[in-house]
């Protein structure tokens, strides 16, 4: 399958500088790809390079790393190297280039990676988070019609919220293009820049994940669209974050991937066992990555919109891929085989929990 126009548009911009600009954390070498054959019996050794965002929508990663769940489940023989990103497009490029082995990422960059590699390079091995995205605008904007002539931000061209915004506008008769033209100008930018841009009136609003959405509300914005309301067919549930792995890494390191999936499930279980305590742990991790934690007001507002689940909510991912096609961002989104949930369902079965579906 030929690469989509989206990837042809953004890849040249990303390849040269994305990793240097977007990655925060440990560097990693390309020869840590497989488990060592010299490991002691019952022990696995190797390296896992894991990416995620400093967003509450990636709370299973934030919580799991902060609490040491990943280190515990992976075992002493596996070296965990973490890297954080501000954009799913940037993280997807890191996965495709071999700089990452696995990552928490939005559904649209996951789909784009799968299509770009002709269905070979990546697999979704678990869900992580549902919900936690909204279009926040100036308080004087009270209807979609008033968005005509405005400038709105998204995290990056082709990311999950970018597609959600473009589809919402198209559904309501407003045109956009990837150059920032049309009835509504869409300006992709890092979430780290969006709050200041909104405060300085450089943008009129943004379709963003949590906690950026709640931070915009705290700065005087209002929620015009809660994305959950756009998913009646799944009762307000829509996948925001999945756990993705390189296919070759999965084949070479099935036991490390099993332990990664087990850690993800354990993190989700921990978050759901005590949501208030989970929020505090995730906020502590955010504070370490961003320089300071969220205020209690923003944390409380953002946290209530998030659901943590290993279910990738496949129907919403499939529908979102169709939205990309309707927008002309990808062609022929054949994503059969993007899910490999065998390990996840085995883990869930052994815990006495319901299995999840890829359809």
N, C-alpha and C positions, 0 to 999 in steps of 0.2 A: 504494500500500500504506500502511496506517495505521502510524504510529510504534508501536514496541513499548512494552509497559508499563515495561520497563527504562528506556527513554529518557524516558518521561513522569515516571518517578520521580526520575531523576537530573538531567535537563537544567535544571530551574529552579534546582537547587543549584549547578550548574556555571557556567551562563551568566554570572551576575553577577560571580563572583570567580575562576573558574578561571585565566584568563590572568594576572591580577595576582598570584595566589598561586603558580602553578606554573611560570611561565615564567622562565627565567634566560637572560640573553644579550641580544643586540641587539634593539631594537625595530624594527618595520618598518611601512611605510605601505601602504595598500591600493591605491595607484596604480602599483605596480611589477610589474604583472601580465603584461606581454608584452614580447617583445624589441623593441628599437628598430629602426624601418625605416631609420634613418640609419647603421646599422653599415657599416663598410668591407666590401668584397667578401671573402667567406670568413670574416668575423668575425661573431659573434653577441653582442648586448648585451642586457642586461636584469638582473633580480634574481631570485634563487631563495631563498626563505625555507624553510629545512629544519629540521625538528624531530627530536629523538631523546632517549633517556634516558641518565642517568649509570649505566647497567647494563652488565655484561659481555655480556648478550644483545644489546646494540646495539654490539658491538665493531667491526663494519664501519664504522659512523659514527664512533666514537671514533678508530679507527686512521686512517681516511681523512682526517678533519679535522686530526688531530695531525700526520700526515705530509705534509699539503699536497696530497693526491691529488685532492680535490674541486676545490681552487683551480686545480690544473694542468689537469685534464680539462675543467672548465667554461670555462677561458680567461679572459684578462684583461678581456674585455668584459662578463663576467657577475659581478655582485656577489653573493657568498654571505653570507646572514645566517642564523646558527644560533640555535636556541632549545632549551633542554632542559626536559623535563617529568618528573614523578614518576608519572604515571598515563596509561595509554592512553586512558581516557575523557576526560581533560582535553585530551590532544593531539588526539583525534578532534574535539572541539568546536572547537578552534582551526582545524582543517582545514575543517570545515563552515562556520565563520563567515567564512572567507576570510583569516584571520590567518596561515595557513601555506599554502605551495604544495605541499609534499611532506613526508613524514615517515617515519621508521622507527617501526613500531608493531606491537602484538600482533595476532594474527588476529581475535580476537573484537571489539575496537573497530573494526577495519577492516570486518568484516561488519556491525556495528551501524550504522556510518556509511553503508554502501551501502544497507541496508534503510531507514534513516530518510529517505534522500533518494530513495526509490523507484528505486534503482539508477542514479541519474544523477550524483551528485556526485563519486564517487571511483573510482579503479581501482588495483588492485595491479599493479605493473609489475616486481616482482622479489621473490625471497626474499632472506633475509639470514642468519638463524640458525635452527638446529634444536637442541632440547635445552636443558638448563640451567634446570630448574625442579623443585622438590621440596617436600614437606610435611615440615617439621622440627618436632619436638615435644619436650616434656619427656622426659628419659631414662627415667622410670618408666612411660611409655606405650609398650606393646609390641604393641598390637593395635588394629584399627579399633573394636572394641567399646568400648574404654576411652575413646574420644573423646566418648562420650555425656556431656553435662553440661559439656563444656569450652568455652573461648572461643578461636577461631582467627582469625588475621588474614589478609587478602589485600590486594593493592595498591589495589584499588578495586572497587566494585560493578560487575559485568559485565565486568571485565577478563579476560584469558586465564586467569590462575591462579585467579581467583574462580570462573569457570565450571568449571575442572578440579576444584577442591575440592568444589564443590556436586554435581557429577556423581559424583565418587568416593564421597561420603557417601550420596547417593541410591542408588547401586548396592549399597551395603552396608547399606541399610535405615535410614539415619539421615536425619531430616527437617531442613530449614533453610528460612528465609524471608528476604526482603530487609530485614525490620525487625530482624534479629539474633535472632529467636526460633527455636523448634524444638529438636530434640535436641542440636544443636551451634550455638552462637552464633557467627556469622561477623561479624567486625568489620573492615570496610574501612578502611585507613589507609595513609598514605604509607610506602613502604619505609624512608625515612629515620627513621621513628619506631619501626619494628618491633623492631629489635634491643634498644633500651632498654626497650620494653614487655615483651619476653621476659625480659630481665635482671631487671626489677622485678616479674616474675610477674603482670603485668597481663593477659597472654595466656598460653595454654598451648602455643602453637605458631603456625606460619604456613605457608601455601602461597605461595611466593615464587620469583622468578627469581634468577639469580646476578648479583651476588655475595652478596645478602642471605641466601640459603640457607646458604652456607658460613660466613658470619659468625655465623649462629645456631648452627651446629654448633660453631664455635670458642668460643661462650659456653656450651657444655655441652649443647646440643640434640642430638637424634639424628634421622636421616632415617627417617621411617616409610614414606614413599612417594616413590620416584624416579619422576617422571612418565614417563620412558622405558619403564618396565615396564608402563605402561598402554596402550602402543601396539604390541601384537604384530603387528597387521595391516600396519604399516609398518616392522616390524623395529626398533622403538625410536626411529624418526625421527618427529619432530612439529615443526611450524612454531612457532617462538617469536616471530620477528620478520620482518615483511615490509616492503617499501618501497612506500609508498602515495603517490599524487599526485592532486591535484584534476583532475577531468576537463576543466574549462574551461582550466586551465593547460596541460594536455597538448595540447589542441587548438590553443592559441595559440602554444605554445612547444615544438614537437616536437624541435627541435634541442637546446635546453637539457635537455630530459628525456632525450634520447639520451646526452648527455654525463654527466648524472647517473647513468644506468644504467651507463655505461662506468666511471665512478668507483667505483660500488658493486662492480662485478665486479673492478676493479683492487684495491680494498681487500681483498676476499675472497681474491683470489689472493695478495696480500701476507701476509695472516694465515696462509694455509695453506702458504706457501713456507717459513716459519720460525716455527712456532707459539710457541716460547719467546720469540723477539724480539718477535713480535706481542703476546704477553701483556704484556710490559714497556711497549710503546708505549701499549696500551690502558689500562694501570694509571697511566701518567704522565698521560694525558688525564683519567682519573677523579680523580686527585689534584688537578688544576687545578679541576675542577668541584665536588668535594666537600670540598676543603680539605686532604685528605691521602690518599695512595695506600693501597691495601690492603696488609696484611702479606703476606709471601711465602707463608706457610702458607695463608691464605685464597685468595690468587690461584691457587696451584697446585691446590688442591682444586676451586675453581670452574671453572677453565679446562678441566679434563679432561672435563667433561660437555658441552662446547659443540662444535657442528659448524657451520662457516660455509659456506654454499652459496647460490647464486642461485636454486636450486630452491625454490619456495614450498611444496613438499610438499602439493599441493592436496588429496589425499585426507584428510589430517589436518585441514585447515581446514574442509572440507565436513562432516566428522564432528563437529567441535567446534561448528559452527553447529547441527547436529541436537541436540547436547547442550543448547544454549541453549533450543531449542524444547521439549525434554523437561522442562526446569526451569521453563518458563513465563516465561522472560525475553524471548523474542521469539516472534512468530507467523509461520507460513508463511515460513520462511527461504529464499526463492527468490533464489539468488545467481548465477544465470546472468549472465555478463557482468562479474563482479567482477574477473576477470583480463584484463589486456591485456599479453601477454608478447611481442608482435611485435618490439618494439625489443630486448628482452633476447635473444631467440633469434637475431636478426640479429647482435647483438654477439658472442654465443657462437659462432655459425657462423663469423664472420670470424676468431675466435681458434682455430678448429679444435676447439672443445669441444662436447660433446653438448648438444642443445637440451633444454628442459624443457617439461612438460605442464601444462595447466590442468585436468586431470581425473584 
